[in-house]
Amino acid sequence: MRALLLGISISLVASTSFAQSPNTDRSFKDGANHHLGDTAFLEQYGRPPTAEEEHLRIRTHFLAVQKLLASRPATRPELEAKRKLLLAHFADYIAKGTTPKNEHLPWRTPVFIDDDGTICAVGYLIEQSAGRSVAEKIAATHRYSYIEEIAKAMPEVRQWVADSGFTLEELGSIQPGYEGPDVAHESAWDLAKLKLPDGAYSKDGITGTIRHHHMEGTWTVKTTDGHLIGTAKLRHGSGTWRSMYGDGKLMAEGRYAHDQPTGVWRIFHPSGNLAAEGRLDRGQRDGRWQFFYDSKVRTKLATGSFEDGYTVGTWHHFDNEARLLAVSTATRSDGRFLLDIVPGKDGIEHQIDQQGFTGDHHRLDMVSKGSEHLYVQEGVDMIFDQAGRQLVHEGSTWTAVECGWAQDLKRAARNGRIEQLHDLVRDQRFEEHHACAGDRIALPPARAKLVDAMLASVRAVRAQTPDFMRQVALGQETVDDAADPDAGEAETAPADDNSEADVLGRGQVDDLAKVLAANMTWFIEWPHIDGRFKTLYASLAGMTNSFDQ
């Protein structure tokens, strides 16, 4: 176990978790922990965890890390007792079996202290040694941050780490990421099957009357602090429901039929402008939906269809001037998602093929201009051309080196068949097919200039990400907080930095096309859809996320 845990460079697939935020350090792993992924679970059970095994997934990770850390000495001899005491606190935390919930962000993320006051494992160690007030101060500004980010931002945390007897990396190996809410599985209750008794109903801030197995009269939903966020006057379970933001402004309006949200629904921005409209079927998103920018003229942001709560088929995405920005296609039967960003005036094309369901992280990018195709595989800091040669930026020029690709790979790459090429290399990295060796040959100046232009085109901002989308999609309180620290580093990286982040400008939240591309891991569409629907569902009576069935 220890040898495998230490080999954190091993490539793992987290097949059931939501992906990490596009703002996350790209060296972090998906799965239970950002250093170790799901290594412990794979080691013990010989397979990835399923969606129903989240508790087991985290517990298995904790027990493996506890054993590993117990076998190591303190960072300094005089801290040995402190380290042992903190390990004892960690054992107590594991025995409690309670972990925080990620109820707000659609990706796997740490949660230092959740809405109910439940603290994370590293937070518990800090609480037990430095006090609850210190842990709450951390949560106030770094609720969803990794311990590495927290220590970098807070001197008092850096000092606590230095005095703990653990390295920062060891503490990071403890901290789990918690899966986000899966809105696609939301559905409404069936009163006939539940057989709830007639009379007054009151639970979790939801009140109303049940008569003859139907919702009757006035129903309301209130927050824990008493704010009304949803209400309707229903007759035999049918009527118009109105949902409100915390300040009382209209957030959504739609039909209830047979005690369930069924029919046409409209969602509004806090400004009052229309944000989305489409149909719900027994609470699930169904059929064609349209999403809009926050403007009075109802400029389309995206259009497409849902089936059983999931995005399906072809979606169209638009910039704030209603120009088509990208077309995406989802094939849920095989977990394939293709994003085709519409070429700008320079005619340079950018396609992304994503394979696998949530958290699977098999992505291949293709940038094209005429017969020139460049390929970048996620997790591989290399660029390959249509002949299967690795391209390397050296000073002011580009060089190419042969990599010995098989003919089927070369044929797919030469013809720009991104899906076929991805099928051939999905379970291997490009460099694993054959070692790149031999002399490096400088590209002709004209071709080198073209390669530079193609990559610059991809990195450029094509369409500004709207402010409301940053706030909702990226889970940020303010627009300023949505800025990705990695993006600035990518933009200002030295010319010979050949990393993937620099090559594609990944993680830049300013560019709508890059937000689309980054969020293909859990849906072809943006997570702001799930975030917005989660807010809606919390304001409705009769949804399964509010009731024990």
Secondary structure, DSSP 8 states (H G I E B T S, - for coil): -HHHHH-TTS----SSS----TTS-TTS-SSSBTTTBTHHHHHHHSS---GGGHHHHHHHHHHHHHHHHHTS--SSGGGHHHHHHHHHHHHHHHHHT------S-SS-B--SB-TT--B-HHHHHHHHHH-HHHHHHHHHHHTT--HHHHHHH-HHHHHHHHHHTS-HHHHHHH-B-B----GGG--B--HHHHT--SEEEEETTEEEEEETTEEEEEEEEE-TT--EEEEEEEBTTBEEEEEE-TTS-EEEEEEEETTEEEEEEEEE-TTSSEEEEEEEETTEEEEEEEEE-SSTT--EEEEEEEETTEEEEEEEEE-TTS-EEEEEEEETTTTEEEEEE---TT--EEEEEEESSTT--EEEEEEEETTEEEEEETT---EEETTS-EEEEETTEEEEE-----HHHHHHHHTT-HHHHHHHHTTS-HHHHS---S--EE--HHHHHHHHHHHHHHHS-SSB--HHHHHHHTT-SSTGGG--HHHHHHHT--TT---HHHHHTTT-TTBHHHHHHHGGGT-SS-HHHHHHHHHHHHTSTTBTTTS--
